[in-house]
Amino acid sequence: MALRVEHELHKRRFGRNLGVGLLLVGFVAIVFGLTVVKVQNTGFVEGYDHVSRPALIPQEGEGN
């Protein structure tokens, strides 16, 4: 009888933990998805114009 009760308690805990885990994975997926949409719409930093910057290391034929 004690083993049956312990088994039932284990099944309940496992089900509850599985539910919480799935909620957490879903929440992370939503946050990640919204971040991707935000970056695609506005870039990594708002106001950033996505213009290429000059290289810090001079290329051949440039400089001194």
PDB file of N, CA, C, O and CB in Angstrom:
ATOM      1  N   MET A   1       0.828  -1.192   0.000  1.00  0.00           N
ATOM      2  CA  MET A   1       0.000   0.000   0.000  1.00  0.00           C
ATOM      3  C   MET A   1       0.881   1.267   0.000  1.00  0.00           C
ATOM      4  O   MET A   1       0.579   2.243  -0.687  1.00  0.00           O
ATOM      5  CB  MET A   1      -0.947  -0.008   1.223  1.00  0.00           C
ATOM      6  N   ALA A   2       1.954   1.231   0.770  1.00  0.00           N
ATOM      7  CA  ALA A   2       2.826   2.406   0.850  1.00  0.00           C
ATOM      8  C   ALA A   2       3.493   2.678  -0.492  1.00  0.00           C
ATOM      9  O   ALA A   2       3.674   3.835  -0.871  1.00  0.00           O
ATOM     10  CB  ALA A   2       3.892   2.213   1.938  1.00  0.00           C
ATOM     11  N   LEU A   3       3.858   1.626  -1.210  1.00  0.00           N
ATOM     12  CA  LEU A   3       4.476   1.812  -2.521  1.00  0.00           C
ATOM     13  C   LEU A   3       3.487   2.426  -3.512  1.00  0.00           C
ATOM     14  O   LEU A   3       3.872   3.250  -4.342  1.00  0.00           O
ATOM     15  CB  LEU A   3       5.000   0.474  -3.059  1.00  0.00           C
ATOM     16  N   ARG A   4       2.241   2.038  -3.429  1.00  0.00           N
ATOM     17  CA  ARG A   4       1.215   2.594  -4.316  1.00  0.00           C
ATOM     18  C   ARG A   4       1.027   4.085  -4.040  1.00  0.00           C
ATOM     19  O   ARG A   4       0.925   4.880  -4.975  1.00  0.00           O
ATOM     20  CB  ARG A   4      -0.127   1.841  -4.136  1.00  0.00           C
ATOM     21  N   VAL A   5       0.982   4.462  -2.784  1.00  0.00           N
ATOM     22  CA  VAL A   5       0.838   5.873  -2.411  1.00  0.00           C
ATOM     23  C   VAL A   5       2.047   6.664  -2.881  1.00  0.00           C
ATOM     24  O   VAL A   5       1.899   7.759  -3.424  1.00  0.00           O
ATOM     25  CB  VAL A   5       0.661   6.023  -0.884  1.00  0.00           C
ATOM     26  N   GLU A   6       3.248   6.117  -2.678  1.00  0.00           N
ATOM     27  CA  GLU A   6       4.471   6.793  -3.111  1.00  0.00           C
ATOM     28  C   GLU A   6       4.489   6.950  -4.631  1.00  0.00           C
ATOM     29  O   GLU A   6       4.907   7.986  -5.148  1.00  0.00           O
ATOM     30  CB  GLU A   6       5.714   6.013  -2.641  1.00  0.00           C
ATOM     31  N   HIS A   7       4.037   5.927  -5.336  1.00  0.00           N
ATOM     32  CA  HIS A   7       3.990   6.003  -6.799  1.00  0.00           C
ATOM     33  C   HIS A   7       3.026   7.095  -7.262  1.00  0.00           C
ATOM     34  O   HIS A   7       3.338   7.837  -8.193  1.00  0.00           O
ATOM     35  CB  HIS A   7       3.574   4.647  -7.392  1.00  0.00           C
ATOM     36  N   GLU A   8       1.884   7.198  -6.636  1.00  0.00           N
ATOM     37  CA  GLU A   8       0.913   8.239  -6.988  1.00  0.00           C
ATOM     38  C   GLU A   8       1.484   9.635  -6.726  1.00  0.00           C
ATOM     39  O   GLU A   8       1.308  10.543  -7.539  1.00  0.00           O
ATOM     40  CB  GLU A   8      -0.392   8.044  -6.194  1.00  0.00           C
ATOM     41  N   LEU A   9       2.158   9.804  -5.603  1.00  0.00           N
ATOM     42  CA  LEU A   9       2.773  11.092  -5.293  1.00  0.00           C
ATOM     43  C   LEU A   9       3.851  11.431  -6.316  1.00  0.00           C
ATOM     44  O   LEU A   9       3.966  12.582  -6.736  1.00  0.00           O
ATOM     45  CB  LEU A   9       3.369  11.080  -3.877  1.00  0.00           C
ATOM     46  N   HIS A  10       4.641  10.436  -6.721  1.00  0.00           N
ATOM     47  CA  HIS A  10       5.694  10.654  -7.720  1.00  0.00           C
ATOM     48  C   HIS A  10       5.085  11.081  -9.044  1.00  0.00           C
ATOM     49  O   HIS A  10       5.589  12.002  -9.687  1.00  0.00           O
ATOM     50  CB  HIS A  10       6.542   9.380  -7.911  1.00  0.00           C
ATOM     51  N   LYS A  11       4.008  10.427  -9.463  1.00  0.00           N
ATOM     52  CA  LYS A  11       3.349  10.782 -10.730  1.00  0.00           C
ATOM     53  C   LYS A  11       2.814  12.212 -10.687  1.00  0.00           C
ATOM     54  O   LYS A  11       2.907  12.938 -11.677  1.00  0.00           O
ATOM     55  CB  LYS A  11       2.199   9.799 -11.034  1.00  0.00           C
ATOM     56  N   ARG A  12       2.262  12.613  -9.562  1.00  0.00           N
ATOM     57  CA  ARG A  12       1.743  13.989  -9.441  1.00  0.00           C
ATOM     58  C   ARG A  12       2.873  15.014  -9.515  1.00  0.00           C
ATOM     59  O   ARG A  12       2.765  16.023 -10.211  1.00  0.00           O
ATOM     60  CB  ARG A  12       0.968  14.158  -8.117  1.00  0.00           C
ATOM     61  N   ARG A  13       3.979  14.737  -8.774  1.00  0.00           N
ATOM     62  CA  ARG A  13       5.117  15.656  -8.799  1.00  0.00           C
ATOM     63  C   ARG A  13       5.714  15.747 -10.196  1.00  0.00           C
ATOM     64  O   ARG A  13       6.047  16.836 -10.664  1.00  0.00           O
ATOM     65  CB  ARG A  13       6.187  15.211  -7.800  1.00  0.00           C
ATOM     66  N   PHE A  14       5.848  14.617 -10.855  1.00  0.00           N
ATOM     67  CA  PHE A  14       6.404  14.605 -12.205  1.00  0.00           C
ATOM     68  C   PHE A  14       5.518  15.403 -13.156  1.00  0.00           C
ATOM     69  O   PHE A  14       6.020  16.188 -13.962  1.00  0.00           O
ATOM     70  CB  PHE A  14       6.563  13.162 -12.711  1.00  0.00           C
ATOM     71  N   GLY A  15       4.226  15.211 -13.066  1.00  0.00           N
ATOM     72  CA  GLY A  15       3.297  15.957 -13.925  1.00  0.00           C
ATOM     73  C   GLY A  15       3.361  17.456 -13.667  1.00  0.00           C
ATOM     74  O   GLY A  15       3.338  18.253 -14.604  1.00  0.00           O
ATOM     75  N   ARG A  16       3.441  17.833 -12.413  1.00  0.00           N
ATOM     76  CA  ARG A  16       3.525  19.254 -12.067  1.00  0.00           C
ATOM     77  C   ARG A  16       4.843  19.846 -12.558  1.00  0.00           C
ATOM     78  O   ARG A  16       4.861  20.940 -13.124  1.00  0.00           O
ATOM     79  CB  ARG A  16       3.386  19.452 -10.542  1.00  0.00           C
ATOM     80  N   ASN A  17       5.934  19.135 -12.347  1.00  0.00           N
ATOM     81  CA  ASN A  17       7.237  19.626 -12.798  1.00  0.00           C
ATOM     82  C   ASN A  17       7.295  19.710 -14.315  1.00  0.00           C
ATOM     83  O   ASN A  17       7.872  20.650 -14.862  1.00  0.00           O
ATOM     84  CB  ASN A  17       8.357  18.723 -12.280  1.00  0.00           C
ATOM     85  N   LEU A  18       6.710  18.745 -14.995  1.00  0.00           N
ATOM     86  CA  LEU A  18       6.673  18.769 -16.447  1.00  0.00           C
ATOM     87  C   LEU A  18       5.871  19.973 -16.942  1.00  0.00           C
ATOM     88  O   LEU A  18       6.272  20.634 -17.899  1.00  0.00           O
ATOM     89  CB  LEU A  18       6.075  17.464 -16.990  1.00  0.00           C
ATOM     90  N   GLY A  19       4.759  20.253 -16.305  1.00  0.00           N
ATOM     91  CA  GLY A  19       3.945  21.409 -16.687  1.00  0.00           C
ATOM     92  C   GLY A  19       4.683  22.727 -16.498  1.00  0.00           C
ATOM     93  O   GLY A  19       4.641  23.600 -17.364  1.00  0.00           O
ATOM     94  N   VAL A  20       5.357  22.864 -15.367  1.00  0.00           N
ATOM     95  CA  VAL A  20       6.125  24.082 -15.106  1.00  0.00           C
ATOM     96  C   VAL A  20       7.268  24.200 -16.105  1.00  0.00           C
ATOM     97  O   VAL A  20       7.556  25.296 -16.587  1.00  0.00           O
ATOM     98  CB  VAL A  20       6.671  24.088 -13.658  1.00  0.00           C
ATOM     99  N   GLY A  21       7.917  23.094 -16.419  1.00  0.00           N
ATOM    100  CA  GLY A  21       9.004  23.110 -17.392  1.00  0.00           C
ATOM    101  C   GLY A  21       8.526  23.523 -18.773  1.00  0.00           C
ATOM    102  O   GLY A  21       9.186  24.308 -19.454  1.00  0.00           O
ATOM    103  N   LEU A  22       7.382  22.996 -19.188  1.00  0.00           N
ATOM    104  CA  LEU A  22       6.832  23.373 -20.492  1.00  0.00           C
ATOM    105  C   LEU A  22       6.435  24.849 -20.525  1.00  0.00           C
ATOM    106  O   LEU A  22       6.626  25.518 -21.541  1.00  0.00           O
ATOM    107  CB  LEU A  22       5.620  22.498 -20.829  1.00  0.00           C
ATOM    108  N   LEU A  23       5.894  25.353 -19.443  1.00  0.00           N
ATOM    109  CA  LEU A  23       5.565  26.781 -19.380  1.00  0.00           C
ATOM    110  C   LEU A  23       6.829  27.634 -19.496  1.00  0.00           C
ATOM    111  O   LEU A  23       6.833  28.657 -20.181  1.00  0.00           O
ATOM    112  CB  LEU A  23       4.821  27.108 -18.066  1.00  0.00           C
ATOM    113  N   LEU A  24       7.892  27.214 -18.828  1.00  0.00           N
ATOM    114  CA  LEU A  24       9.144  27.953 -18.876  1.00  0.00           C
ATOM    115  C   LEU A  24       9.721  27.945 -20.292  1.00  0.00           C
ATOM    116  O   LEU A  24      10.165  28.982 -20.783  1.00  0.00           O
ATOM    117  CB  LEU A  24      10.153  27.360 -17.884  1.00  0.00           C
ATOM    118  N   VAL A  25       9.718  26.794 -20.945  1.00  0.00           N
ATOM    119  CA  VAL A  25      10.219  26.704 -22.318  1.00  0.00           C
ATOM    120  C   VAL A  25       9.379  27.573 -23.244  1.00  0.00           C
ATOM    121  O   VAL A  25       9.920  28.255 -24.115  1.00  0.00           O
ATOM    122  CB  VAL A  25      10.214  25.241 -22.808  1.00  0.00           C
ATOM    123  N   GLY A  26       8.068  27.555 -23.064  1.00  0.00           N
ATOM    124  CA  GLY A  26       7.189  28.401 -23.873  1.00  0.00           C
ATOM    125  C   GLY A  26       7.472  29.878 -23.661  1.00  0.00           C
ATOM    126  O   GLY A  26       7.504  30.646 -24.623  1.00  0.00           O
ATOM    127  N   PHE A  27       7.677  30.283 -22.418  1.00  0.00           N
ATOM    128  CA  PHE A  27       7.971  31.681 -22.113  1.00  0.00           C
ATOM    129  C   PHE A  27       9.279  32.119 -22.766  1.00  0.00           C
ATOM    130  O   PHE A  27       9.355  33.198 -23.353  1.00  0.00           O
ATOM    131  CB  PHE A  27       8.042  31.895 -20.596  1.00  0.00           C
ATOM    132  N   VAL A  28      10.306  31.279 -22.663  1.00  0.00           N
ATOM    133  CA  VAL A  28      11.601  31.609 -23.273  1.00  0.00           C
ATOM    134  C   VAL A  28      11.449  31.705 -24.786  1.00  0.00           C
ATOM    135  O   VAL A  28      12.034  32.593 -25.406  1.00  0.00           O
ATOM    136  CB  VAL A  28      12.675  30.549 -22.902  1.00  0.00           C
ATOM    137  N   ALA A  29      10.678  30.810 -25.389  1.00  0.00           N
ATOM    138  CA  ALA A  29      10.473  30.842 -26.837  1.00  0.00           C
ATOM    139  C   ALA A  29       9.764  32.122 -27.262  1.00  0.00           C
ATOM    140  O   ALA A  29      10.115  32.711 -28.285  1.00  0.00           O
ATOM    141  CB  ALA A  29       9.667  29.622 -27.289  1.00  0.00           C
ATOM    142  N   ILE A  30       8.782  32.555 -26.498  1.00  0.00           N
ATOM    143  CA  ILE A  30       8.066  33.796 -26.819  1.00  0.00           C
ATOM    144  C   ILE A  30       8.993  34.992 -26.707  1.00  0.00           C
ATOM    145  O   ILE A  30       9.003  35.848 -27.591  1.00  0.00           O
ATOM    146  CB  ILE A  30       6.852  33.982 -25.892  1.00  0.00           C
ATOM    147  N   VAL A  31       9.773  35.065 -25.635  1.00  0.00           N
ATOM    148  CA  VAL A  31      10.702  36.190 -25.454  1.00  0.00           C
ATOM    149  C   VAL A  31      11.726  36.208 -26.582  1.00  0.00           C
ATOM    150  O   VAL A  31      12.015  37.270 -27.133  1.00  0.00           O
ATOM    151  CB  VAL A  31      11.416  36.100 -24.080  1.00  0.00           C
ATOM    152  N   PHE A  32      12.279  35.050 -26.934  1.00  0.00           N
ATOM    153  CA  PHE A  32      13.239  34.973 -28.025  1.00  0.00           C
ATOM    154  C   PHE A  32      12.597  35.398 -29.338  1.00  0.00           C
ATOM    155  O   PHE A  32      13.193  36.152 -30.107  1.00  0.00           O
ATOM    156  CB  PHE A  32      13.803  33.557 -28.144  1.00  0.00           C
ATOM    157  N   GLY A  33      11.395  34.922 -29.596  1.00  0.00           N
ATOM    158  CA  GLY A  33      10.699  35.286 -30.824  1.00  0.00           C
ATOM    159  C   GLY A  33      10.438  36.778 -30.920  1.00  0.00           C
ATOM    160  O   GLY A  33      10.620  37.375 -31.981  1.00  0.00           O
ATOM    161  N   LEU A  34      10.015  37.382 -29.825  1.00  0.00           N
ATOM    162  CA  LEU A  34       9.780  38.826 -29.832  1.00  0.00           C
ATOM    163  C   LEU A  34      11.076  39.596 -30.020  1.00  0.00           C
ATOM    164  O   LEU A  34      11.084  40.645 -30.663  1.00  0.00           O
ATOM    165  CB  LEU A  34       9.100  39.262 -28.539  1.00  0.00           C
ATOM    166  N   THR A  35      12.168  39.090 -29.468  1.00  0.00           N
ATOM    167  CA  THR A  35      13.461  39.736 -29.645  1.00  0.00           C
ATOM    168  C   THR A  35      13.884  39.693 -31.105  1.00  0.00           C
ATOM    169  O   THR A  35      14.382  40.684 -31.638  1.00  0.00           O
ATOM    170  CB  THR A  35      14.520  39.069 -28.764  1.00  0.00           C
ATOM    171  N   VAL A  36      13.690  38.554 -31.749  1.00  0.00           N
ATOM    172  CA  VAL A  36      14.053  38.422 -33.161  1.00  0.00           C
ATOM    173  C   VAL A  36      13.229  39.386 -34.004  1.00  0.00           C
ATOM    174  O   VAL A  36      13.768  40.051 -34.888  1.00  0.00           O
ATOM    175  CB  VAL A  36      13.846  36.969 -33.648  1.00  0.00           C
ATOM    176  N   VAL A  37      11.934  39.467 -33.739  1.00  0.00           N
ATOM    177  CA  VAL A  37      11.073  40.387 -34.488  1.00  0.00           C
ATOM    178  C   VAL A  37      11.519  41.819 -34.262  1.00  0.00           C
ATOM    179  O   VAL A  37      11.566  42.600 -35.213  1.00  0.00           O
ATOM    180  CB  VAL A  37       9.598  40.218 -34.079  1.00  0.00           C
ATOM    181  N   LYS A  38      11.847  42.185 -33.033  1.00  0.00           N
ATOM    182  CA  LYS A  38      12.291  43.540 -32.711  1.00  0.00           C
ATOM    183  C   LYS A  38      13.581  43.873 -33.451  1.00  0.00           C
ATOM    184  O   LYS A  38      13.711  44.963 -34.008  1.00  0.00           O
ATOM    185  CB  LYS A  38      12.492  43.696 -31.196  1.00  0.00           C
ATOM    186  N   VAL A  39      14.538  42.942 -33.461  1.00  0.00           N
ATOM    187  CA  VAL A  39      15.824  43.187 -34.125  1.00  0.00           C
ATOM    188  C   VAL A  39      15.623  43.310 -35.626  1.00  0.00           C
ATOM    189  O   VAL A  39      16.247  44.160 -36.261  1.00  0.00           O
ATOM    190  CB  VAL A  39      16.830  42.057 -33.811  1.00  0.00           C
ATOM    191  N   GLN A  40      14.766  42.478 -36.204  1.00  0.00           N
ATOM    192  CA  GLN A  40      14.543  42.537 -37.640  1.00  0.00           C
ATOM    193  C   GLN A  40      13.857  43.837 -38.042  1.00  0.00           C
ATOM    194  O   GLN A  40      14.107  44.355 -39.130  1.00  0.00           O
ATOM    195  CB  GLN A  40      13.713  41.347 -38.094  1.00  0.00           C
ATOM    196  N   ASN A  41      13.012  44.360 -37.192  1.00  0.00           N
ATOM    197  CA  ASN A  41      12.288  45.591 -37.530  1.00  0.00           C
ATOM    198  C   ASN A  41      13.106  46.852 -37.291  1.00  0.00           C
ATOM    199  O   ASN A  41      12.984  47.816 -38.046  1.00  0.00           O
ATOM    200  CB  ASN A  41      11.015  45.669 -36.733  1.00  0.00           C
ATOM    201  N   THR A  42      13.936  46.861 -36.257  1.00  0.00           N
ATOM    202  CA  THR A  42      14.603  48.107 -35.881  1.00  0.00           C
ATOM    203  C   THR A  42      16.121  47.991 -35.823  1.00  0.00           C
ATOM    204  O   THR A  42      16.787  49.001 -35.595  1.00  0.00           O
ATOM    205  CB  THR A  42      14.095  48.568 -34.551  1.00  0.00           C
ATOM    206  N   GLY A  43      16.685  46.837 -36.013  1.00  0.00           N
ATOM    207  CA  GLY A  43      18.127  46.673 -35.848  1.00  0.00           C
ATOM    208  C   GLY A  43      18.447  46.411 -34.389  1.00  0.00           C
ATOM    209  O   GLY A  43      17.555  46.421 -33.540  1.00  0.00           O
ATOM    210  N   PHE A  44      19.726  46.175 -34.095  1.00  0.00           N
ATOM    211  CA  PHE A  44      20.115  45.861 -32.730  1.00  0.00           C
ATOM    212  C   PHE A  44      19.931  47.050 -31.790  1.00  0.00           C
ATOM    213  O   PHE A  44      19.563  46.877 -30.628  1.00  0.00           O
ATOM    214  CB  PHE A  44      21.553  45.398 -32.698  1.00  0.00           C
ATOM    215  N   VAL A  45      20.185  48.247 -32.291  1.00  0.00           N
ATOM    216  CA  VAL A  45      20.053  49.449 -31.476  1.00  0.00           C
ATOM    217  C   VAL A  45      19.144  50.401 -32.227  1.00  0.00           C
ATOM    218  O   VAL A  45      19.358  50.668 -33.410  1.00  0.00           O
ATOM    219  CB  VAL A  45      21.447  50.106 -31.171  1.00  0.00           C
ATOM    220  N   GLU A  46      18.136  50.912 -31.549  1.00  0.00           N
ATOM    221  CA  GLU A  46      17.235  51.842 -32.213  1.00  0.00           C
ATOM    222  C   GLU A  46      17.999  53.076 -32.655  1.00  0.00           C
ATOM    223  O   GLU A  46      18.827  53.607 -31.915  1.00  0.00           O
ATOM    224  CB  GLU A  46      16.073  52.231 -31.290  1.00  0.00           C
ATOM    225  N   GLY A  47      17.713  53.526 -33.868  1.00  0.00           N
ATOM    226  CA  GLY A  47      18.378  54.689 -34.405  1.00  0.00           C
ATOM    227  C   GLY A  47      19.652  54.368 -35.148  1.00  0.00           C
ATOM    228  O   GLY A  47      20.241  55.243 -35.782  1.00  0.00           O
ATOM    229  N   TYR A  48      20.082  53.127 -35.078  1.00  0.00           N
ATOM    230  CA  TYR A  48      21.292  52.737 -35.795  1.00  0.00           C
ATOM    231  C   TYR A  48      20.969  52.674 -37.276  1.00  0.00           C
ATOM    232  O   TYR A  48      20.002  52.023 -37.672  1.00  0.00           O
ATOM    233  CB  TYR A  48      21.843  51.371 -35.285  1.00  0.00           C
ATOM    234  N   ASP A  49      21.764  53.339 -38.095  1.00  0.00           N
ATOM    235  CA  ASP A  49      21.412  53.513 -39.501  1.00  0.00           C
ATOM    236  C   ASP A  49      21.948  52.412 -40.407  1.00  0.00           C
ATOM    237  O   ASP A  49      21.705  52.455 -41.612  1.00  0.00           O
ATOM    238  CB  ASP A  49      21.915  54.834 -39.981  1.00  0.00           C
ATOM    239  N   HIS A  50      22.658  51.441 -39.883  1.00  0.00           N
ATOM    240  CA  HIS A  50      23.173  50.303 -40.648  1.00  0.00           C
ATOM    241  C   HIS A  50      24.094  50.731 -41.786  1.00  0.00           C
ATOM    242  O   HIS A  50      24.178  50.032 -42.796  1.00  0.00           O
ATOM    243  CB  HIS A  50      22.023  49.495 -41.206  1.00  0.00           C
ATOM    244  N   VAL A  51      24.777  51.843 -41.651  1.00  0.00           N
ATOM    245  CA  VAL A  51      25.735  52.283 -42.658  1.00  0.00           C
ATOM    246  C   VAL A  51      27.072  51.655 -42.301  1.00  0.00           C
ATOM    247  O   VAL A  51      27.484  51.669 -41.141  1.00  0.00           O
ATOM    248  CB  VAL A  51      25.833  53.856 -42.729  1.00  0.00           C
ATOM    249  N   SER A  52      27.746  51.106 -43.303  1.00  0.00           N
ATOM    250  CA  SER A  52      29.026  50.485 -43.001  1.00  0.00           C
ATOM    251  C   SER A  52      30.039  51.546 -42.590  1.00  0.00           C
ATOM    252  O   SER A  52      30.062  52.652 -43.130  1.00  0.00           O
ATOM    253  CB  SER A  52      29.540  49.687 -44.210  1.00  0.00           C
ATOM    254  N   ARG A  53      30.853  51.191 -41.646  1.00  0.00           N
ATOM    255  CA  ARG A  53      31.864  52.107 -41.116  1.00  0.00           C
ATOM    256  C   ARG A  53      33.197  51.829 -41.807  1.00  0.00           C
ATOM    257  O   ARG A  53      33.424  50.708 -42.263  1.00  0.00           O
ATOM    258  CB  ARG A  53      32.001  51.960 -39.567  1.00  0.00           C
ATOM    259  N   PRO A  54      34.083  52.820 -41.895  1.00  0.00           N
ATOM    260  CA  PRO A  54      35.403  52.559 -42.484  1.00  0.00           C
ATOM    261  C   PRO A  54      36.186  51.575 -41.615  1.00  0.00           C
ATOM    262  O   PRO A  54      36.028  51.547 -40.395  1.00  0.00           O
ATOM    263  CB  PRO A  54      36.200  53.880 -42.651  1.00  0.00           C
ATOM    264  N   ALA A  55      37.018  50.781 -42.248  1.00  0.00           N
ATOM    265  CA  ALA A  55      37.811  49.791 -41.532  1.00  0.00           C
ATOM    266  C   ALA A  55      38.840  50.486 -40.649  1.00  0.00           C
ATOM    267  O   ALA A  55      39.375  51.533 -41.013  1.00  0.00           O
ATOM    268  CB  ALA A  55      38.505  48.831 -42.519  1.00  0.00           C
ATOM    269  N   LEU A  56      39.109  49.909 -39.506  1.00  0.00           N
ATOM    270  CA  LEU A  56      40.102  50.468 -38.601  1.00  0.00           C
ATOM    271  C   LEU A  56      41.515  50.139 -39.075  1.00  0.00           C
ATOM    272  O   LEU A  56      42.451  50.889 -38.799  1.00  0.00           O
ATOM    273  CB  LEU A  56      39.883  49.944 -37.180  1.00  0.00           C
ATOM    274  N   ILE A  57      41.674  49.030 -39.782  1.00  0.00           N
ATOM    275  CA  ILE A  57      42.985  48.631 -40.290  1.00  0.00           C
ATOM    276  C   ILE A  57      43.056  49.056 -41.753  1.00  0.00           C
ATOM    277  O   ILE A  57      42.211  48.649 -42.550  1.00  0.00           O
ATOM    278  CB  ILE A  57      43.224  47.078 -40.129  1.00  0.00           C
ATOM    279  N   PRO A  58      44.033  49.854 -42.117  1.00  0.00           N
ATOM    280  CA  PRO A  58      44.126  50.308 -43.509  1.00  0.00           C
ATOM    281  C   PRO A  58      44.317  49.135 -44.474  1.00  0.00           C
ATOM    282  O   PRO A  58      45.065  48.201 -44.183  1.00  0.00           O
ATOM    283  CB  PRO A  58      45.282  51.303 -43.664  1.00  0.00           C
ATOM    284  N   GLN A  59      43.653  49.188 -45.597  1.00  0.00           N
ATOM    285  CA  GLN A  59      43.778  48.168 -46.632  1.00  0.00           C
ATOM    286  C   GLN A  59      44.999  48.480 -47.498  1.00  0.00           C
ATOM    287  O   GLN A  59      45.588  49.555 -47.383  1.00  0.00           O
ATOM    288  CB  GLN A  59      42.486  48.095 -47.500  1.00  0.00           C
ATOM    289  N   GLU A  60      45.367  47.560 -48.342  1.00  0.00           N
ATOM    290  CA  GLU A  60      46.508  47.780 -49.222  1.00  0.00           C
ATOM    291  C   GLU A  60      46.274  49.012 -50.080  1.00  0.00           C
ATOM    292  O   GLU A  60      45.176  49.210 -50.601  1.00  0.00           O
ATOM    293  CB  GLU A  60      46.761  46.548 -50.106  1.00  0.00           C
ATOM    294  N   GLY A  61      47.312  49.848 -50.231  1.00  0.00           N
ATOM    295  CA  GLY A  61      47.197  51.040 -51.067  1.00  0.00           C
ATOM    296  C   GLY A  61      46.603  52.237 -50.349  1.00  0.00           C
ATOM    297  O   GLY A  61      46.509  53.316 -50.932  1.00  0.00           O
ATOM    298  N   GLU A  62      46.199  52.072 -49.095  1.00  0.00           N
ATOM    299  CA  GLU A  62      45.631  53.193 -48.337  1.00  0.00           C
ATOM    300  C   GLU A  62      46.634  53.628 -47.285  1.00  0.00           C
ATOM    301  O   GLU A  62      47.559  52.885 -46.958  1.00  0.00           O
ATOM    302  CB  GLU A  62      44.271  52.804 -47.675  1.00  0.00           C
ATOM    303  N   GLY A  63      46.457  54.798 -46.770  1.00  0.00           N
ATOM    304  CA  GLY A  63      47.259  55.260 -45.645  1.00  0.00           C
ATOM    305  C   GLY A  63      48.587  55.844 -46.067  1.00  0.00           C
ATOM    306  O   GLY A  63      48.721  56.401 -47.157  1.00  0.00           O
ATOM    307  N   ASN A  64      49.581  55.709 -45.181  1.00  0.00           N
ATOM    308  CA  ASN A  64      50.885  56.315 -45.362  1.00  0.00           C
ATOM    309  C   ASN A  64      51.582  55.694 -46.516  1.00  0.00           C
ATOM    310  O   ASN A  64      52.709  56.073 -46.834  1.00  0.00           O
ATOM    311  CB  ASN A  64      51.722  56.190 -44.123  1.00  0.00           C
TER     312      ASN A  64
END
